[in-house]
Amino acid sequence: MSAGTVLVGAAGYAFVALGGHTLPPADAAALSSFYLLVSTIGPGLFVALEQETNRATSSALALRSPPGPVLRRAATHGAVLWAVAFLVLGAMYPFLVEGSLLGHRELFWAIVLSTVTAGAVYFVRGVLGGMQRFEGYAATLAGEGLMRLVPALVIATAGLATAGLYGFVFALGSGVGAVAALGWLRRGVDAQRRAGAAASADLVTGAAPSRSEAPRVRGFAPLVSATLLAQAVANLAPVVVTARLTADPATAAAFAAGFILARVPLFVFSPLQAVVLPAVSAAVTHGETVRVYRIVRPVLLAATGVCVLGVVLLSTVGPWAVRTLLGAEAPLSGAVLGFLGAGTLLLIAAQVLQAALVALQAHLAVTVSWQLSIVTLVLLLMLPIHPVQAAVVAQLTCAAVVVIAMSATLTVRLRSAAAAPTAAAAPG
């Protein structure tokens, strides 16, 4: 999984850098908008599908239930999300093409393609994560990263660079990731089906305790809302800064480049939820709530250590990277980049906490946490100070709000779960 996440991160950096160095400014700007839109729509819609599929699959595995009902329900939810996404994209076609994509119709169709491939890869990751088939999960990351990185490098070195070609290569990456893991997916489903059949046979002979109905994919609408809000929190600031800095587009472009540089680790560490969610789901299914802290704490500490190093690098060599690697024409201070990196650290912590809360079926609480965060972000982005300063303050504060809200909810839920058996065992 580590190699796969490195490839995904490298592909993200390469996509932004190659577009900035090989395309005219207008095309590079359209490609940046494409990147932010794809990074919002795909994860925003389908991370919820992955997390709920992961939770339901891992619960079914713990109960030795057959996988078929869970997979069919999850696939139905994915199809509904596809339909909604296509309707919304169709309605927004003229605004996206003439506005954010600067007339590049081909980039719109690349967004449509990316929506299809994102739904496929997040569904596959949800099943593989729930079955704890992390080799297959890693294969989806490696396939996605390689498909985005290698062809983009070939396009750039061969002098074939166009915004549309870059866009379609990026969109196809998720599809290649889904196809790369089909072998692991098939083996995992077959193994769980055999386990379910064996458990059913044990029930007939009385050799095993009765099992409850197969876990359902539930709380889906609140979770989709939460993930869409999470992506808005992660990607909204550069859009607002650009709108407020119409008289200084060079600074706006530099901030957008630095923002993307600071945010790429957020996408790299997104697979953490695939490790946390099935482990917490299994612990909750078996009533072992004390284990949840032991699962979540080391993951948060590891992410913190890596991100602290990232903050240091952003503060020191970040300005050089934005100028030299990403082609920004205006300077961006190390302090700004360091604070953006700190905001990314908090958002990674929120990803881990969200996975634990989803496993506890606290979907509404997750949504409310992100709602509080987005309100905070929007209000602070409009502070009557320099737009870049307002964006930095807004990013740090809104990320802190969601982490505090989720941490408090997780503590309350675990205390309630731990107290429930004690109360049940008390004499009447």
DRENKOLNU-800080 format. One record per residue (C-alpha): residue number from 1; chain; y negated, z, x negated. Coordinates in steps of 0.5 Angstrom, whole numbers, plus 500, padded with zeros to 3 digits. Last residue first. Example, Ala and Ser with C-alpha at 12.3 -4.5 7.8 and 13.67 -1.06 7.14 Angstrom:
BEGIN
@seq=2, mol=A, c2=502, c3=514, c1=473
@seq=1, mol=A, c2=509, c3=516, c1=475
//
This chain:
BEGIN
@seq=428, mol=A, c2=510, c3=576, c1=565
@seq=427, mol=A, c2=513, c3=577, c1=558
@seq=426, mol=A, c2=510, c3=573, c1=553
@seq=425, mol=A, c2=514, c3=567, c1=550
@seq=424, mol=A, c2=509, c3=562, c1=554
@seq=423, mol=A, c2=503, c3=565, c1=551
@seq=422, mol=A, c2=506, c3=564, c1=544
@seq=421, mol=A, c2=508, c3=557, c1=546
@seq=420, mol=A, c2=501, c3=555, c1=548
@seq=419, mol=A, c2=497, c3=559, c1=542
@seq=418, mol=A, c2=499, c3=554, c1=537
@seq=417, mol=A, c2=497, c3=548, c1=542
@seq=416, mol=A, c2=490, c3=551, c1=543
@seq=415, mol=A, c2=489, c3=553, c1=536
@seq=414, mol=A, c2=491, c3=546, c1=534
@seq=413, mol=A, c2=486, c3=543, c1=540
@seq=412, mol=A, c2=480, c3=547, c1=538
@seq=411, mol=A, c2=481, c3=545, c1=530
@seq=410, mol=A, c2=481, c3=538, c1=532
@seq=409, mol=A, c2=475, c3=538, c1=536
@seq=408, mol=A, c2=471, c3=542, c1=531
@seq=407, mol=A, c2=473, c3=537, c1=526
@seq=406, mol=A, c2=472, c3=531, c1=531
@seq=405, mol=A, c2=465, c3=533, c1=532
@seq=404, mol=A, c2=463, c3=535, c1=525
@seq=403, mol=A, c2=465, c3=528, c1=523
@seq=402, mol=A, c2=462, c3=525, c1=528
@seq=401, mol=A, c2=455, c3=528, c1=527
@seq=400, mol=A, c2=456, c3=527, c1=519
@seq=399, mol=A, c2=456, c3=520, c1=520
@seq=398, mol=A, c2=450, c3=520, c1=524
@seq=397, mol=A, c2=446, c3=523, c1=519
@seq=396, mol=A, c2=448, c3=520, c1=513
@seq=395, mol=A, c2=447, c3=513, c1=516
@seq=394, mol=A, c2=441, c3=515, c1=520
@seq=393, mol=A, c2=437, c3=517, c1=513
@seq=392, mol=A, c2=439, c3=511, c1=510
@seq=391, mol=A, c2=437, c3=506, c1=515
@seq=390, mol=A, c2=430, c3=510, c1=516
@seq=389, mol=A, c2=429, c3=509, c1=508
@seq=388, mol=A, c2=431, c3=502, c1=509
@seq=387, mol=A, c2=426, c3=501, c1=515
@seq=386, mol=A, c2=420, c3=505, c1=511
@seq=385, mol=A, c2=418, c3=510, c1=516
@seq=384, mol=A, c2=416, c3=511, c1=523
@seq=383, mol=A, c2=424, c3=513, c1=525
@seq=382, mol=A, c2=427, c3=507, c1=529
@seq=381, mol=A, c2=434, c3=507, c1=525
@seq=380, mol=A, c2=434, c3=515, c1=527
@seq=379, mol=A, c2=434, c3=514, c1=534
@seq=378, mol=A, c2=440, c3=508, c1=534
@seq=377, mol=A, c2=444, c3=512, c1=529
@seq=376, mol=A, c2=444, c3=519, c1=533
@seq=375, mol=A, c2=446, c3=515, c1=539
@seq=374, mol=A, c2=451, c3=512, c1=535
@seq=373, mol=A, c2=454, c3=518, c1=533
@seq=372, mol=A, c2=454, c3=522, c1=540
@seq=371, mol=A, c2=458, c3=516, c1=543
@seq=370, mol=A, c2=463, c3=516, c1=537
@seq=369, mol=A, c2=464, c3=524, c1=538
@seq=368, mol=A, c2=465, c3=522, c1=546
@seq=367, mol=A, c2=470, c3=517, c1=544
@seq=366, mol=A, c2=474, c3=521, c1=540
@seq=365, mol=A, c2=474, c3=527, c1=545
@seq=364, mol=A, c2=476, c3=522, c1=550
@seq=363, mol=A, c2=482, c3=520, c1=546
@seq=362, mol=A, c2=485, c3=527, c1=545
@seq=361, mol=A, c2=492, c3=525, c1=545
@seq=360, mol=A, c2=494, c3=529, c1=539
@seq=359, mol=A, c2=496, c3=523, c1=535
@seq=358, mol=A, c2=489, c3=520, c1=537
@seq=357, mol=A, c2=486, c3=526, c1=534
@seq=356, mol=A, c2=490, c3=526, c1=528
@seq=355, mol=A, c2=488, c3=518, c1=527
@seq=354, mol=A, c2=481, c3=520, c1=529
@seq=353, mol=A, c2=480, c3=525, c1=523
@seq=352, mol=A, c2=483, c3=520, c1=518
@seq=351, mol=A, c2=478, c3=515, c1=520
@seq=350, mol=A, c2=472, c3=520, c1=521
@seq=349, mol=A, c2=473, c3=522, c1=513
@seq=348, mol=A, c2=473, c3=515, c1=512
@seq=347, mol=A, c2=466, c3=515, c1=515
@seq=346, mol=A, c2=464, c3=521, c1=511
@seq=345, mol=A, c2=465, c3=517, c1=505
@seq=344, mol=A, c2=462, c3=511, c1=507
@seq=343, mol=A, c2=455, c3=515, c1=508
@seq=342, mol=A, c2=456, c3=518, c1=501
@seq=341, mol=A, c2=456, c3=511, c1=499
@seq=340, mol=A, c2=450, c3=509, c1=503
@seq=339, mol=A, c2=447, c3=515, c1=499
@seq=338, mol=A, c2=449, c3=512, c1=493
@seq=337, mol=A, c2=446, c3=505, c1=494
@seq=336, mol=A, c2=439, c3=508, c1=496
@seq=335, mol=A, c2=439, c3=513, c1=490
@seq=334, mol=A, c2=441, c3=507, c1=485
@seq=333, mol=A, c2=435, c3=503, c1=488
@seq=332, mol=A, c2=435, c3=496, c1=491
@seq=331, mol=A, c2=431, c3=490, c1=487
@seq=330, mol=A, c2=430, c3=484, c1=491
@seq=329, mol=A, c2=433, c3=477, c1=489
@seq=328, mol=A, c2=440, c3=479, c1=491
@seq=327, mol=A, c2=445, c3=475, c1=488
@seq=326, mol=A, c2=452, c3=479, c1=490
@seq=325, mol=A, c2=454, c3=479, c1=483
@seq=324, mol=A, c2=448, c3=480, c1=479
@seq=323, mol=A, c2=443, c3=483, c1=483
@seq=322, mol=A, c2=447, c3=487, c1=488
@seq=321, mol=A, c2=452, c3=489, c1=482
@seq=320, mol=A, c2=446, c3=491, c1=477
@seq=319, mol=A, c2=443, c3=496, c1=483
@seq=318, mol=A, c2=450, c3=499, c1=484
@seq=317, mol=A, c2=451, c3=500, c1=476
@seq=316, mol=A, c2=449, c3=508, c1=477
@seq=315, mol=A, c2=448, c3=510, c1=484
@seq=314, mol=A, c2=454, c3=506, c1=486
@seq=313, mol=A, c2=458, c3=508, c1=481
@seq=312, mol=A, c2=457, c3=515, c1=482
@seq=311, mol=A, c2=458, c3=514, c1=490
@seq=310, mol=A, c2=465, c3=511, c1=488
@seq=309, mol=A, c2=467, c3=516, c1=484
@seq=308, mol=A, c2=465, c3=521, c1=490
@seq=307, mol=A, c2=469, c3=516, c1=494
@seq=306, mol=A, c2=476, c3=517, c1=490
@seq=305, mol=A, c2=476, c3=524, c1=490
@seq=304, mol=A, c2=474, c3=525, c1=497
@seq=303, mol=A, c2=479, c3=520, c1=500
@seq=302, mol=A, c2=484, c3=525, c1=496
@seq=301, mol=A, c2=482, c3=531, c1=499
@seq=300, mol=A, c2=482, c3=528, c1=506
@seq=299, mol=A, c2=489, c3=526, c1=505
@seq=298, mol=A, c2=491, c3=533, c1=502
@seq=297, mol=A, c2=488, c3=536, c1=508
@seq=296, mol=A, c2=491, c3=532, c1=514
@seq=295, mol=A, c2=498, c3=533, c1=513
@seq=294, mol=A, c2=498, c3=540, c1=511
@seq=293, mol=A, c2=493, c3=542, c1=517
@seq=292, mol=A, c2=498, c3=538, c1=522
@seq=291, mol=A, c2=504, c3=542, c1=519
@seq=290, mol=A, c2=501, c3=548, c1=523
@seq=289, mol=A, c2=502, c3=544, c1=530
@seq=288, mol=A, c2=510, c3=544, c1=529
@seq=287, mol=A, c2=511, c3=543, c1=537
@seq=286, mol=A, c2=516, c3=537, c1=535
@seq=285, mol=A, c2=512, c3=532, c1=539
@seq=284, mol=A, c2=506, c3=535, c1=535
@seq=283, mol=A, c2=509, c3=534, c1=528
@seq=282, mol=A, c2=512, c3=527, c1=530
@seq=281, mol=A, c2=505, c3=525, c1=532
@seq=280, mol=A, c2=502, c3=528, c1=526
@seq=279, mol=A, c2=506, c3=524, c1=521
@seq=278, mol=A, c2=506, c3=518, c1=525
@seq=277, mol=A, c2=498, c3=518, c1=525
@seq=276, mol=A, c2=497, c3=520, c1=518
@seq=275, mol=A, c2=500, c3=514, c1=514
@seq=274, mol=A, c2=497, c3=509, c1=519
@seq=273, mol=A, c2=490, c3=512, c1=519
@seq=272, mol=A, c2=490, c3=512, c1=511
@seq=271, mol=A, c2=490, c3=504, c1=512
@seq=270, mol=A, c2=483, c3=504, c1=514
@seq=269, mol=A, c2=482, c3=506, c1=506
@seq=268, mol=A, c2=480, c3=499, c1=504
@seq=267, mol=A, c2=476, c3=497, c1=510
@seq=266, mol=A, c2=471, c3=503, c1=509
@seq=265, mol=A, c2=471, c3=502, c1=501
@seq=264, mol=A, c2=468, c3=495, c1=503
@seq=263, mol=A, c2=462, c3=499, c1=506
@seq=262, mol=A, c2=458, c3=500, c1=500
@seq=261, mol=A, c2=458, c3=493, c1=497
@seq=260, mol=A, c2=456, c3=491, c1=505
@seq=259, mol=A, c2=450, c3=496, c1=505
@seq=258, mol=A, c2=448, c3=493, c1=498
@seq=257, mol=A, c2=448, c3=486, c1=500
@seq=256, mol=A, c2=445, c3=488, c1=507
@seq=255, mol=A, c2=439, c3=492, c1=503
@seq=254, mol=A, c2=438, c3=486, c1=498
@seq=253, mol=A, c2=437, c3=481, c1=504
@seq=252, mol=A, c2=432, c3=486, c1=508
@seq=251, mol=A, c2=428, c3=486, c1=501
@seq=250, mol=A, c2=428, c3=479, c1=500
@seq=249, mol=A, c2=426, c3=478, c1=508
@seq=248, mol=A, c2=420, c3=482, c1=507
@seq=247, mol=A, c2=415, c3=480, c1=513
@seq=246, mol=A, c2=421, c3=480, c1=518
@seq=245, mol=A, c2=423, c3=487, c1=515
@seq=244, mol=A, c2=424, c3=490, c1=522
@seq=243, mol=A, c2=429, c3=485, c1=525
@seq=242, mol=A, c2=433, c3=485, c1=518
@seq=241, mol=A, c2=433, c3=493, c1=518
@seq=240, mol=A, c2=436, c3=493, c1=525
@seq=239, mol=A, c2=442, c3=488, c1=523
@seq=238, mol=A, c2=443, c3=492, c1=516
@seq=237, mol=A, c2=444, c3=498, c1=520
@seq=236, mol=A, c2=449, c3=496, c1=526
@seq=235, mol=A, c2=455, c3=495, c1=521
@seq=234, mol=A, c2=459, c3=502, c1=521
@seq=233, mol=A, c2=456, c3=505, c1=527
@seq=232, mol=A, c2=457, c3=499, c1=531
@seq=231, mol=A, c2=464, c3=499, c1=528
@seq=230, mol=A, c2=465, c3=506, c1=530
@seq=229, mol=A, c2=463, c3=504, c1=537
@seq=228, mol=A, c2=468, c3=499, c1=538
@seq=227, mol=A, c2=473, c3=504, c1=536
@seq=226, mol=A, c2=471, c3=509, c1=541
@seq=225, mol=A, c2=471, c3=504, c1=547
@seq=224, mol=A, c2=478, c3=502, c1=545
@seq=223, mol=A, c2=480, c3=509, c1=545
@seq=222, mol=A, c2=477, c3=510, c1=551
@seq=221, mol=A, c2=480, c3=504, c1=554
@seq=220, mol=A, c2=487, c3=506, c1=551
@seq=219, mol=A, c2=488, c3=513, c1=553
@seq=218, mol=A, c2=496, c3=511, c1=554
@seq=217, mol=A, c2=501, c3=507, c1=551
@seq=216, mol=A, c2=507, c3=511, c1=554
@seq=215, mol=A, c2=512, c3=515, c1=550
@seq=214, mol=A, c2=520, c3=513, c1=553
@seq=213, mol=A, c2=522, c3=518, c1=559
@seq=212, mol=A, c2=524, c3=525, c1=556
@seq=211, mol=A, c2=531, c3=526, c1=553
@seq=210, mol=A, c2=536, c3=530, c1=555
@seq=209, mol=A, c2=540, c3=534, c1=549
@seq=208, mol=A, c2=545, c3=531, c1=545
@seq=207, mol=A, c2=553, c3=531, c1=545
@seq=206, mol=A, c2=554, c3=531, c1=553
@seq=205, mol=A, c2=558, c3=525, c1=552
@seq=204, mol=A, c2=553, c3=521, c1=556
@seq=203, mol=A, c2=547, c3=523, c1=553
@seq=202, mol=A, c2=551, c3=522, c1=546
@seq=201, mol=A, c2=551, c3=515, c1=548
@seq=200, mol=A, c2=544, c3=514, c1=550
@seq=199, mol=A, c2=542, c3=517, c1=543
@seq=198, mol=A, c2=547, c3=512, c1=540
@seq=197, mol=A, c2=543, c3=506, c1=544
@seq=196, mol=A, c2=536, c3=509, c1=542
@seq=195, mol=A, c2=538, c3=509, c1=534
@seq=194, mol=A, c2=541, c3=502, c1=535
@seq=193, mol=A, c2=534, c3=500, c1=538
@seq=192, mol=A, c2=530, c3=504, c1=532
@seq=191, mol=A, c2=534, c3=500, c1=527
@seq=190, mol=A, c2=533, c3=493, c1=530
@seq=189, mol=A, c2=526, c3=494, c1=531
@seq=188, mol=A, c2=525, c3=496, c1=524
@seq=187, mol=A, c2=529, c3=490, c1=521
@seq=186, mol=A, c2=525, c3=486, c1=526
@seq=185, mol=A, c2=518, c3=489, c1=523
@seq=184, mol=A, c2=520, c3=489, c1=516
@seq=183, mol=A, c2=522, c3=481, c1=516
@seq=182, mol=A, c2=516, c3=480, c1=520
@seq=181, mol=A, c2=511, c3=483, c1=515
@seq=180, mol=A, c2=508, c3=476, c1=512
@seq=179, mol=A, c2=507, c3=473, c1=519
@seq=178, mol=A, c2=502, c3=479, c1=520
@seq=177, mol=A, c2=498, c3=478, c1=514
@seq=176, mol=A, c2=498, c3=471, c1=514
@seq=175, mol=A, c2=495, c3=471, c1=521
@seq=174, mol=A, c2=490, c3=476, c1=518
@seq=173, mol=A, c2=488, c3=472, c1=513
@seq=172, mol=A, c2=487, c3=466, c1=517
@seq=171, mol=A, c2=480, c3=468, c1=519
@seq=170, mol=A, c2=477, c3=469, c1=512
@seq=169, mol=A, c2=480, c3=462, c1=510
@seq=168, mol=A, c2=476, c3=459, c1=517
@seq=167, mol=A, c2=470, c3=462, c1=515
@seq=166, mol=A, c2=470, c3=460, c1=508
@seq=165, mol=A, c2=471, c3=453, c1=510
@seq=164, mol=A, c2=465, c3=453, c1=515
@seq=163, mol=A, c2=460, c3=456, c1=510
@seq=162, mol=A, c2=462, c3=450, c1=506
@seq=161, mol=A, c2=464, c3=451, c1=498
@seq=160, mol=A, c2=468, c3=445, c1=496
@seq=159, mol=A, c2=466, c3=445, c1=489
@seq=158, mol=A, c2=473, c3=446, c1=486
@seq=157, mol=A, c2=471, c3=453, c1=483
@seq=156, mol=A, c2=468, c3=455, c1=490
@seq=155, mol=A, c2=474, c3=453, c1=494
@seq=154, mol=A, c2=479, c3=455, c1=489
@seq=153, mol=A, c2=476, c3=462, c1=489
@seq=152, mol=A, c2=476, c3=462, c1=497
@seq=151, mol=A, c2=483, c3=460, c1=497
@seq=150, mol=A, c2=486, c3=466, c1=493
@seq=149, mol=A, c2=482, c3=471, c1=496
@seq=148, mol=A, c2=483, c3=471, c1=503
@seq=147, mol=A, c2=490, c3=469, c1=503
@seq=146, mol=A, c2=491, c3=474, c1=498
@seq=145, mol=A, c2=488, c3=480, c1=502
@seq=144, mol=A, c2=491, c3=478, c1=508
@seq=143, mol=A, c2=498, c3=477, c1=505
@seq=142, mol=A, c2=497, c3=484, c1=501
@seq=141, mol=A, c2=495, c3=488, c1=507
@seq=140, mol=A, c2=501, c3=485, c1=511
@seq=139, mol=A, c2=506, c3=486, c1=506
@seq=138, mol=A, c2=503, c3=494, c1=505
@seq=137, mol=A, c2=505, c3=495, c1=512
@seq=136, mol=A, c2=512, c3=492, c1=511
@seq=135, mol=A, c2=513, c3=497, c1=505
@seq=134, mol=A, c2=510, c3=502, c1=510
@seq=133, mol=A, c2=516, c3=502, c1=515
@seq=132, mol=A, c2=514, c3=509, c1=518
@seq=131, mol=A, c2=516, c3=506, c1=525
@seq=130, mol=A, c2=509, c3=508, c1=527
@seq=129, mol=A, c2=506, c3=505, c1=522
@seq=128, mol=A, c2=510, c3=498, c1=522
@seq=127, mol=A, c2=509, c3=498, c1=530
@seq=126, mol=A, c2=502, c3=499, c1=529
@seq=125, mol=A, c2=501, c3=494, c1=523
@seq=124, mol=A, c2=504, c3=489, c1=527
@seq=123, mol=A, c2=499, c3=490, c1=533
@seq=122, mol=A, c2=494, c3=490, c1=528
@seq=121, mol=A, c2=496, c3=483, c1=525
@seq=120, mol=A, c2=497, c3=480, c1=531
@seq=119, mol=A, c2=490, c3=482, c1=534
@seq=118, mol=A, c2=486, c3=480, c1=528
@seq=117, mol=A, c2=489, c3=473, c1=528
@seq=116, mol=A, c2=487, c3=472, c1=535
@seq=115, mol=A, c2=480, c3=475, c1=534
@seq=114, mol=A, c2=480, c3=471, c1=527
@seq=113, mol=A, c2=481, c3=464, c1=530
@seq=112, mol=A, c2=475, c3=466, c1=535
@seq=111, mol=A, c2=471, c3=468, c1=529
@seq=110, mol=A, c2=473, c3=461, c1=526
@seq=109, mol=A, c2=471, c3=458, c1=532
@seq=108, mol=A, c2=464, c3=461, c1=532
@seq=107, mol=A, c2=463, c3=459, c1=524
@seq=106, mol=A, c2=465, c3=452, c1=526
@seq=105, mol=A, c2=459, c3=452, c1=531
@seq=104, mol=A, c2=454, c3=453, c1=525
@seq=103, mol=A, c2=447, c3=453, c1=528
@seq=102, mol=A, c2=444, c3=459, c1=525
@seq=101, mol=A, c2=450, c3=463, c1=526
@seq=100, mol=A, c2=446, c3=469, c1=528
@seq=99, mol=A, c2=442, c3=466, c1=533
@seq=98, mol=A, c2=443, c3=459, c1=535
@seq=97, mol=A, c2=451, c3=459, c1=534
@seq=96, mol=A, c2=451, c3=467, c1=537
@seq=95, mol=A, c2=446, c3=466, c1=543
@seq=94, mol=A, c2=449, c3=460, c1=545
@seq=93, mol=A, c2=457, c3=462, c1=545
@seq=92, mol=A, c2=455, c3=469, c1=548
@seq=91, mol=A, c2=459, c3=468, c1=554
@seq=90, mol=A, c2=465, c3=464, c1=551
@seq=89, mol=A, c2=465, c3=470, c1=546
@seq=88, mol=A, c2=465, c3=475, c1=552
@seq=87, mol=A, c2=471, c3=471, c1=555
@seq=86, mol=A, c2=475, c3=470, c1=549
@seq=85, mol=A, c2=474, c3=478, c1=547
@seq=84, mol=A, c2=476, c3=480, c1=554
@seq=83, mol=A, c2=483, c3=475, c1=554
@seq=82, mol=A, c2=485, c3=478, c1=547
@seq=81, mol=A, c2=484, c3=485, c1=549
@seq=80, mol=A, c2=488, c3=484, c1=555
@seq=79, mol=A, c2=494, c3=480, c1=551
@seq=78, mol=A, c2=493, c3=486, c1=546
@seq=77, mol=A, c2=494, c3=491, c1=552
@seq=76, mol=A, c2=500, c3=487, c1=554
@seq=75, mol=A, c2=503, c3=487, c1=547
@seq=74, mol=A, c2=503, c3=495, c1=547
@seq=73, mol=A, c2=506, c3=495, c1=554
@seq=72, mol=A, c2=512, c3=491, c1=551
@seq=71, mol=A, c2=513, c3=495, c1=545
@seq=70, mol=A, c2=513, c3=501, c1=548
@seq=69, mol=A, c2=518, c3=499, c1=553
@seq=68, mol=A, c2=523, c3=496, c1=548
@seq=67, mol=A, c2=523, c3=501, c1=542
@seq=66, mol=A, c2=529, c3=505, c1=545
@seq=65, mol=A, c2=528, c3=512, c1=545
@seq=64, mol=A, c2=530, c3=517, c1=539
@seq=63, mol=A, c2=525, c3=522, c1=541
@seq=62, mol=A, c2=522, c3=522, c1=534
@seq=61, mol=A, c2=522, c3=514, c1=534
@seq=60, mol=A, c2=519, c3=514, c1=541
@seq=59, mol=A, c2=513, c3=519, c1=538
@seq=58, mol=A, c2=512, c3=514, c1=532
@seq=57, mol=A, c2=512, c3=508, c1=537
@seq=56, mol=A, c2=507, c3=511, c1=542
@seq=55, mol=A, c2=503, c3=514, c1=536
@seq=54, mol=A, c2=503, c3=507, c1=532
@seq=53, mol=A, c2=502, c3=503, c1=538
@seq=52, mol=A, c2=496, c3=507, c1=540
@seq=51, mol=A, c2=493, c3=507, c1=533
@seq=50, mol=A, c2=494, c3=499, c1=532
@seq=49, mol=A, c2=491, c3=497, c1=539
@seq=48, mol=A, c2=485, c3=502, c1=538
@seq=47, mol=A, c2=484, c3=498, c1=531
@seq=46, mol=A, c2=484, c3=492, c1=535
@seq=45, mol=A, c2=478, c3=492, c1=539
@seq=44, mol=A, c2=473, c3=494, c1=534
@seq=43, mol=A, c2=477, c3=492, c1=528
@seq=42, mol=A, c2=477, c3=485, c1=530
@seq=41, mol=A, c2=470, c3=485, c1=533
@seq=40, mol=A, c2=466, c3=489, c1=528
@seq=39, mol=A, c2=468, c3=486, c1=521
@seq=38, mol=A, c2=469, c3=479, c1=524
@seq=37, mol=A, c2=461, c3=480, c1=526
@seq=36, mol=A, c2=459, c3=482, c1=520
@seq=35, mol=A, c2=463, c3=477, c1=516
@seq=34, mol=A, c2=460, c3=471, c1=520
@seq=33, mol=A, c2=453, c3=474, c1=519
@seq=32, mol=A, c2=454, c3=474, c1=512
@seq=31, mol=A, c2=456, c3=467, c1=513
@seq=30, mol=A, c2=450, c3=465, c1=516
@seq=29, mol=A, c2=446, c3=468, c1=511
@seq=28, mol=A, c2=450, c3=464, c1=506
@seq=27, mol=A, c2=448, c3=458, c1=510
@seq=26, mol=A, c2=441, c3=459, c1=510
@seq=25, mol=A, c2=441, c3=461, c1=502
@seq=24, mol=A, c2=444, c3=455, c1=500
@seq=23, mol=A, c2=452, c3=456, c1=498
@seq=22, mol=A, c2=455, c3=458, c1=492
@seq=21, mol=A, c2=453, c3=464, c1=489
@seq=20, mol=A, c2=452, c3=468, c1=496
@seq=19, mol=A, c2=458, c3=466, c1=499
@seq=18, mol=A, c2=462, c3=467, c1=493
@seq=17, mol=A, c2=459, c3=474, c1=492
@seq=16, mol=A, c2=461, c3=476, c1=500
@seq=15, mol=A, c2=468, c3=473, c1=500
@seq=14, mol=A, c2=469, c3=476, c1=493
@seq=13, mol=A, c2=467, c3=483, c1=495
@seq=12, mol=A, c2=472, c3=483, c1=501
@seq=11, mol=A, c2=477, c3=479, c1=498
@seq=10, mol=A, c2=477, c3=485, c1=492
@seq=9, mol=A, c2=478, c3=490, c1=498
@seq=8, mol=A, c2=483, c3=487, c1=501
@seq=7, mol=A, c2=487, c3=486, c1=495
@seq=6, mol=A, c2=486, c3=493, c1=493
@seq=5, mol=A, c2=489, c3=495, c1=500
@seq=4, mol=A, c2=495, c3=491, c1=498
@seq=3, mol=A, c2=496, c3=494, c1=492
@seq=2, mol=A, c2=495, c3=501, c1=494
@seq=1, mol=A, c2=500, c3=500, c1=500
//
